[in-house]
Amino acid sequence: MIRIEHLSKVFRTEEVETTALNDVSLHVKQGEFVAIMGPSGCGKSTLLNIIGLLDNPTSGNYYFNGQEVGHLKEKQRTQVRKGNIGFVFQSFNLIDELNVYENVELPLIYLKKKASEKKELVTSILDRMNISHRVKHFPQQLSGGQQQRVAIARAVVAGPKLILADEPTGNLDSKNGAEVMNLLTELNQEGTTIVMVTHSQHDASYAHRVVHLFDGQIVTELENRDIL
C-alpha cells in the first residue's frame, strides 16, 4: 500500500537548512500495523505528514496504492486523501463549535454522501465507539478519552484504507489509552492498515512491526516477535 523510496525532506529558512528526513525507504503492506518510534525531533511526524499527503518530500518517491503521490499539488493530494486516509492526533483536533455528531459527520460532507447514508454511518460508528449518548455534547464537555473516541470515529466513518495515528494515547491516562489501542487493534484486524507514531513501548507492542527513526533515518525495523 505504501512504498517510500529514498525520501528526504529539508526545511529551509533564509538562515537555516534543517534535514528532517534523510534517504528514508519504507514499505507498508495492506493490513499491516506499523509503529514508528524515536526521540523528539527525529522526523517521525514529518514522515507521517508525508504519508498522509499533508506535505511533499523534497526528493525521493512515495507510492500510495501503486500511484506516485509524493509530488502532487495540494488539490490533487486532497483528492487522494478523501475516503482513503483517516487521521488520529494526540490533541484530538476536534472542532469546538461542532457537537460530537457534527464532528464525526464532517468527512462525509466532503465526500458528498446522501443525508440518509450519512446518518446511518455516523450513528453506527458512534454506537461502536460507545459515545452515542454524547451526540449533542461539544468537545469541551467531554473527557480526554471520550474526545479521542470521537476523533477515531471521525477518522474511520468513511471507511478509509489507512489510518495514521500521531501519539494517539499521548494525552490519555492508562485506562483510556488501553481502550484507544484496543480500538485501533480491532480496526486493524478488520483490514484497516495503521501507521502509528508513538513514544510508548507499550503502545508499540500492539503493532506488527516497529520502525525506529534517529536523526531523520531509519536505524532499525523489527517484527514485534523479534522484540518480545
Secondary structure, 3 states (H helix, E strand, C coil): CEEEEEEEEEEECCCCEEEEEEEEEEEECCCCEEEEECCCCCCHHHHHHHHCCCCCCCEEEEEECCEECCCCCHHHHHHHHCCCEEEEECCCCCCCCCCHHHHHHHHHHHCCCCHHHHHHHHHHHHHHCCCHHHCCCCHHHCCHHHHHHHHHHHHHCCCCCEEEEECCCCCCCHHHHHHHHHHHHHHHHCCCEEEEECCCHHHHCCCCEEEEEECCEEEEEEEHHHHC
